[in-house]
Amino acid sequence: MAGTRLDAIDRKILAELQADGRMTNVELAKRVGISAPPCLRRVRTLEESGFIKGYHAQVDSRELGFEVQVFASVGLVSQAESDLSAFEAKCQDWPLVRECHMLNGEVDFILKCVAPDLSTFQSFLTGQLTAADNVASVKTSLVIRGAKDEPGVPFDILEERLSRSA
C-alpha cells in the first residue's frame, strides 16, 4: 500500500495541510505534536518526494464570473499511446479545461470545463474540442449545481486501513 511509506506524523502533516495549507509551520508542528524544526524538515521532504504537489487557494468560480461548468466525455478514434498523449497535451493548452482524466470503459477521457457563459463553452466545443485531431465523439453534461467538492484524500479512511493491517 502506497500510504505505508509514510509514518503517522507524516500522514497527520498531510491531513492538516490539506485542510489548511496557509497555517504557519509553528501551528502545524503544534497540531501534529512535534517541534517546529523537524516539522519543517518533514514538510520539505514531503514536497521533494512529491506527496505535496503544491499550494493553492480554492476559488469560487461562479463568484468570479464562470457561470458554466460542464463535464465532457470524449471518445477518440484511436487509443494508440501516441494519440492518447497528443490529446492530453492538447488539453493542457485549453484554458477552459480544468481537469482531464483518461478512463477505462465507454469513453476515453472525461474533461471538467468552466466557462463564463454558454456561448463561450459552445465556441470551445465546436471550434476546438470536436475539431481536434482524433476526436470521434463528445458528450456533454451541464452542471446544475454541486453538492460536494472536497479536494484531496480522506485521511481518516487511510488511517483506518493502516490500523487494521498493523
C-alpha positions as CSV (number, residue, x, y, z in Angstrom):
1,M,0.0,0.0,0.0
2,A,1.4,3.4,-1.0
3,G,0.5,5.2,2.2
4,T,2.7,2.8,4.3
5,R,5.8,4.7,3.1
6,L,4.7,7.5,5.4
7,D,4.7,7.3,9.2
8,A,1.8,8.6,11.3
9,I,3.3,12.0,11.7
10,D,3.8,12.5,8.0
11,R,0.2,11.5,7.4
12,K,-1.0,13.9,10.0
13,I,1.1,16.7,8.5
14,L,-0.5,16.0,5.1
15,A,-4.0,15.9,6.6
16,E,-3.5,19.2,8.4
17,L,-2.0,20.9,5.3
18,Q,-4.8,19.5,3.1
19,A,-7.4,21.1,5.5
20,D,-5.5,24.4,5.8
21,G,-2.4,25.0,3.6
22,R,-2.0,28.5,5.0
23,M,-1.1,27.6,8.6
24,T,2.3,28.5,9.9
25,N,4.9,25.8,10.5
26,V,4.7,26.6,14.2
27,E,0.9,25.9,14.2
28,L,1.4,22.8,12.1
29,A,4.0,21.5,14.4
30,K,1.8,22.1,17.4
31,R,-1.1,20.2,15.8
32,V,1.0,17.2,14.9
33,G,2.8,17.1,18.2
34,I,6.4,17.8,17.2
35,S,8.7,20.9,17.4
36,A,8.9,23.3,14.5
37,P,12.4,22.5,13.0
38,P,11.7,18.7,12.4
39,C,8.2,19.6,11.2
40,L,9.6,21.9,8.6
41,R,12.2,19.3,7.5
42,R,9.3,16.8,7.1
43,V,7.2,19.2,5.1
44,R,10.2,19.9,2.8
45,T,10.8,16.1,2.4
46,L,7.1,15.6,1.6
47,E,7.3,18.3,-1.0
48,E,10.5,16.9,-2.6
49,S,9.1,13.4,-2.6
50,G,6.0,14.5,-4.5
51,F,3.5,13.9,-1.8
52,I,2.8,17.6,-1.7
53,K,2.3,18.8,-5.3
54,G,1.6,22.5,-4.5
55,Y,-0.4,25.0,-2.5
56,H,-3.3,27.0,-3.9
57,A,-6.4,28.9,-3.0
58,Q,-9.8,27.3,-3.6
59,V,-11.6,30.0,-5.5
60,D,-15.3,30.3,-6.2
61,S,-15.6,30.1,-10.0
62,R,-19.2,31.4,-10.0
63,E,-18.2,34.4,-7.9
64,L,-15.5,35.1,-10.5
65,G,-18.0,35.1,-13.3
66,F,-17.5,31.5,-14.6
67,E,-21.2,30.5,-14.6
68,V,-20.9,27.4,-16.7
69,Q,-19.4,24.1,-15.6
70,V,-19.5,21.1,-17.9
71,F,-18.3,17.6,-17.9
72,A,-17.4,16.4,-21.4
73,S,-17.0,12.7,-22.2
74,V,-14.6,12.3,-25.1
75,G,-14.1,9.3,-27.3
76,L,-11.1,9.1,-29.6
77,V,-10.8,7.4,-32.9
78,S,-7.5,5.7,-31.9
79,Q,-6.3,4.7,-28.5
80,A,-2.6,4.3,-29.5
81,E,-0.4,5.7,-26.8
82,S,0.8,8.5,-29.2
83,D,-2.8,9.6,-29.8
84,L,-3.7,9.5,-26.1
85,S,-0.6,11.6,-25.3
86,A,-1.3,14.0,-28.1
87,F,-4.9,14.6,-26.8
88,E,-3.6,15.0,-23.2
89,A,-1.1,17.6,-24.4
90,K,-3.9,19.4,-26.3
91,C,-5.9,19.6,-23.1
92,Q,-3.0,21.3,-21.4
93,D,-3.3,24.1,-24.0
94,W,-7.1,24.7,-23.5
95,P,-7.7,27.1,-20.6
96,L,-11.4,26.1,-20.2
97,V,-10.3,22.5,-19.5
98,R,-9.6,22.4,-15.7
99,E,-9.3,18.7,-15.4
100,C,-8.6,15.9,-17.8
101,H,-8.8,12.2,-16.8
102,M,-8.2,9.2,-19.1
103,L,-10.8,6.5,-18.3
104,N,-11.3,2.8,-18.9
105,G,-14.7,2.0,-20.4
106,E,-17.0,3.5,-22.9
107,V,-15.2,6.8,-23.2
108,D,-11.5,7.6,-23.3
109,F,-11.4,10.9,-21.4
110,I,-13.6,13.0,-19.1
111,L,-12.9,16.7,-19.0
112,K,-14.1,19.2,-16.4
113,C,-14.6,22.6,-18.1
114,V,-15.5,26.0,-16.9
115,A,-16.6,29.0,-18.9
116,P,-18.1,32.4,-18.2
117,D,-21.2,31.7,-20.3
118,L,-22.7,29.0,-22.5
119,S,-21.7,30.7,-25.8
120,T,-18.1,30.7,-24.8
121,F,-18.3,27.0,-24.0
122,Q,-20.1,26.3,-27.2
123,S,-17.4,28.1,-29.2
124,F,-14.8,26.0,-27.5
125,L,-16.8,22.8,-28.0
126,T,-17.3,23.3,-31.7
127,G,-14.2,25.2,-32.6
128,Q,-11.6,23.3,-30.6
129,L,-12.7,20.2,-28.8
130,T,-14.8,18.4,-31.5
131,A,-12.5,19.8,-34.2
132,A,-9.3,18.3,-32.6
133,D,-7.4,15.5,-34.3
134,N,-8.5,12.0,-33.3
135,V,-11.7,13.1,-31.5
136,A,-14.6,10.8,-32.6
137,S,-17.3,11.8,-30.1
138,V,-18.1,14.3,-27.4
139,K,-21.0,14.1,-25.0
140,T,-21.5,16.9,-22.5
141,S,-23.3,17.3,-19.2
142,L,-24.0,20.8,-17.9
143,V,-23.6,21.0,-14.1
144,I,-26.8,22.4,-12.5
145,R,-25.3,22.6,-9.0
146,G,-22.6,20.9,-7.0
147,A,-23.3,19.1,-3.8
148,K,-19.7,18.3,-2.8
149,D,-16.3,19.5,-3.9
150,E,-13.8,18.1,-1.4
151,P,-10.2,18.2,-2.5
152,G,-7.5,15.7,-1.6
153,V,-8.0,12.3,0.0
154,P,-9.9,11.0,3.1
155,F,-7.0,10.5,5.6
156,D,-9.4,9.0,8.2
157,I,-10.0,6.1,5.8
158,L,-6.3,5.6,5.2
159,E,-5.6,5.6,9.0
160,E,-8.4,3.1,9.5
161,R,-7.0,0.8,6.8
162,L,-3.4,1.1,8.2
163,S,-4.5,0.3,11.8
164,R,-6.4,-2.8,10.6
165,S,-3.3,-4.1,8.7
166,A,-0.9,-3.4,11.6
